[in-house]
Amino acid sequence: MTVLVLGASSQIGRFLLPRLNEAGHDVLALSRRPQTAQPGVRWIEGGLPDAMPRELPPLAGIVSYGPLLPFAQWLAQAPPCGSPRVVATSSMSAQTKHDSVVPAERAIARLLRDGEQALAEACAARGLAWMVLRPTIVYGAGLDRSLTPIARRAARLRVFPLPAGRGLRQPVHADDIALASLAALAPSVASGGIVPIGGGERLSAAGMFARVRDSLPVATLPLPVPRLALQLGARLAPKLRGPLARLDEDLVADNTALTRLLGVQPRPFRPDARCWGLAR
């Protein structure tokens, strides 16, 4: 059977496609940019809804790693394509940024929750089984916008700022999200839930940054950033106010449902240079 993957060139999609191929699925993969041919994958270039064919083959599943609201809107009006199971990713930001001191971050959290609700309604209207995965910080392919920019900047400048932070972090590898997505496509998995997914290890924010530094392929000078400097930075740079305010907050996920429903146990946070696209 065929699986449709939206956001197939994303950091999670890059791990999912070969796993789908290994599992014997044919893949229709949507990407906004041209992609290299892969066995068992038919690429569709463009975005929703314009790039999608008017007629789709019978689908075993639809996996979406893109924005939730456009996906839900397309799904509500998509042509009949069997009874595919639907798997999509949201973000733990829907929860952790709900009460942010930054209005733009509260708007992001609201948009995520609205997208989750719209997807649930679209699937209910069409009688489709569905699951939404809410990951914590995602890493692993050098495409994330959280840890990879920090790692690459430090490798370039040979200086690694180490902010003080007591809050717990739980980075999750993109391949573990791909594994959970594949497991969620199984017909035996219960439908209709939002499942948090974090890494297999919780560590302090300071400890997380130290692990990133240790993973770099070049030596860097550690630069401890005292709490007073962080407070000053939050005042001078409003866009940093939210992330800096959360350094002492726990941003973690309860993996109980993940393990119980999908049998997935994410790996601990042991990054190497390949995770940031810096391997020599």
C-alpha positions, 0 to 999 in steps of 0.5 A, spaced: 500 500 500 501 507 499 503 512 504 503 519 502 508 523 506 507 531 507 513 535 509 517 529 506 524 533 506 523 535 513 528 533 518 523 527 520 521 526 513 528 524 511 528 518 516 521 516 515 522 515 508 527 509 508 523 506 514 517 506 510 521 503 504 524 497 508 517 496 511 514 495 504 510 501 503 510 505 496 511 512 498 508 519 495 512 524 497 511 532 497 516 537 498 517 544 496 524 543 493 526 538 488 529 532 491 534 526 489 530 520 486 529 514 492 527 507 491 520 506 492 519 514 492 515 518 487 516 525 489 511 531 488 514 538 488 510 543 491 505 545 497 498 544 499 493 544 496 495 546 489 501 540 488 496 535 490 494 530 484 486 531 483 486 523 484 490 519 489 491 512 489 488 508 495 492 510 501 494 506 507 496 512 511 498 520 510 503 522 514 504 530 515 510 534 518 508 541 516 503 546 519 497 543 521 491 548 519 493 547 512 493 540 512 487 539 516 483 544 511 486 540 505 484 533 508 477 536 509 476 537 502 481 531 499 479 526 494 477 520 496 483 515 497 481 509 501 481 510 509 488 512 510 490 512 518 493 519 519 499 521 523 501 528 524 506 532 528 505 538 532 509 541 538 510 541 545 510 548 544 502 548 544 503 547 552 510 550 554 508 557 550 501 557 552 503 562 558 509 565 555 511 572 556 511 574 549 505 575 545 508 572 539 509 565 542 502 565 545 500 566 538 504 560 536 501 556 541 494 557 540 495 556 532 498 549 534 492 547 538 487 550 533 491 546 528 490 540 532 483 541 533 482 542 526 485 536 524 481 532 529 475 534 526 477 533 519 478 526 521 472 525 525 468 527 519 471 523 514 471 517 519 479 516 519 483 514 524 488 519 527 494 521 531 498 527 533 505 527 536 507 533 540 515 532 540 520 536 544 526 539 542 528 536 535 535 534 533 538 529 528 539 532 521 542 538 522 535 542 520 532 544 526 532 551 528 534 550 535 540 547 537 543 546 530 544 554 529 548 554 536 552 548 534 554 551 527 555 558 530 560 555 536 564 551 531 565 557 526 567 562 532 570 557 536 566 560 542 561 556 545 556 560 550 554 556 556 548 559 559 546 558 566 539 554 566 536 549 571 530 547 567 530 540 565 530 539 557 529 532 553 531 533 546 528 527 541 532 525 535 528 526 529 529 518 527 525 516 533 519 521 531 520 517 524 519 510 528 513 513 532 510 515 526 511 508 522 508 505 529 502 509 529 500 507 522 499 500 524 491 498 524 492 495 531 494 502 534 488 506 538 485 512 534 484 519 536 490 522 541 495 527 542 501 523 544 507 527 547 514 525 545 521 527 548 528 524 548 530 518 552 533 522 557 532 528 561 538 533 563 538 540 565 538 546 560 546 547 562 547 540 561 544 540 554 548 545 552 554 542 554 553 536 551 552 539 544 559 543 545 562 536 547 559 533 540 563 539 536 568 536 531 572 542 533 575 545 540 571 551 542 572 556 548 567 555 553 564 561 555 559 561 561 553 566 561 551 568 568 544 569 570 545 577 570 547 577 563 541 573 561 536 578 564 540 584 561 539 580 554 532 579 555 531 586 556 535 588 550 533 583 545 525 582 546 525 576 541 530 572 546 525 574 552 521 567 551 527 562 551 531 566 556 525 566 561 524 558 560 531 556 562 529 555 569 523 551 567 522 544 565 520 543 558 519 535 558 514 530 555 511 524 559 513 518 554 508 513 558 503 513 552 508 513 547 511 507 550 504 504 551 501 505 545 507 505 540 512 501 543 517 506 542 523 508 547 527 514 544 534 514 545 538 518 550 541 525 548 548 523 545 549 527 539 555 527 535 557 532 529 553 529 524 547 531 528 548 538 526 551 537 519 558 538 521 561 531 520 568 531 516 
